[in-house]
Amino acid sequence: MTDNQKSNGQNKFMNGRGFAGMSPETQRKIAAKGGRAAHEQGTAHEWDSEEARIAGQKGGRSSAVYV
């Protein structure tokens, strides 16, 4: 790691690999690109009103327990 990276505060993101080594902002940018691409290809999931209603009723509960 260079002295410049240490002084910029980048060292907290440099310990991991892949997404773990990226800043949260960079992770969001990449994830957003993937989401847009999935919608353009027609492969993204789109919620219907029934799915949204069920998810809203579950709140923070695990779906594995309540399926």
Residue pairs with C-beta under 8 A, 6 or more apart in sequence:
1 11
1 14
5 11
5 14
10 23
13 21
13 22
13 23
14 21
15 21
19 27
19 30
22 30
35 44
38 44
47 55
58 66
